[in-house]
Amino acid sequence: MKLFARAERVPAGIGGLAGLRRGDRVLAFAQDGDRWLLGTRLALVIAEQGVDPVRFGWESIQAADWDKEERRLVVSEVGEYGRPRASYAFTLEDPALLLQLIRERVTASVVLQRGYLIRDKSGFKVIGRRSPDGGPIAWMHEYDAGIDPDDPDVAIAAAEALARARADVGED
């Protein structure tokens, strides 16, 4: 059974705007006005005539939130603690295959995710993600509201949790 049915091909000329790497190809797509969202094996690409393509490796997408009533997709990039995350909004008419691809690819980029409690029900997560074409695991911490990563106890717990996670996947 195929996960993604091939409904249509990306319109002529649009795929060329994406500047895809050799061996990469468009698996699903949707249109937002003059912009095209192209889901490929390696990334989500925003392609538009006369503009350099914007590329999000699946491992760099923190969230992709779909509002069915407004037909609005908001894609947020992984960011640094305490800094606003870059996000991009799109209005899409028929994104079903693209939404399915985004969910599958972002989920597949997660190598490891573990939660740790610091107090009550608050704490942090250690997350390791990897690009579909391999390469090193990118490690990050995600802190719950009210947890200060600069607190010495939190910093020690986060460093120990990261060391355990790295050891568990064979990194030293």
Secondary structure, 3 states (H helix, E strand, C coil): CCCCCCCCCCCCCHHHHCCCCCCCCEEEEEEECCEEEEEECCEEEEEECCEEEEEEEHHHEEEEEEECCCCEEEEEECCCCCCCCCEEEEECCCCHHHHHHHHHHHHHCEEEEEEEEEECCEEEEEEEEEECCEEEEEEEEEECCCCCCCCHHHHHHHHHHHHHHHHHCCCC
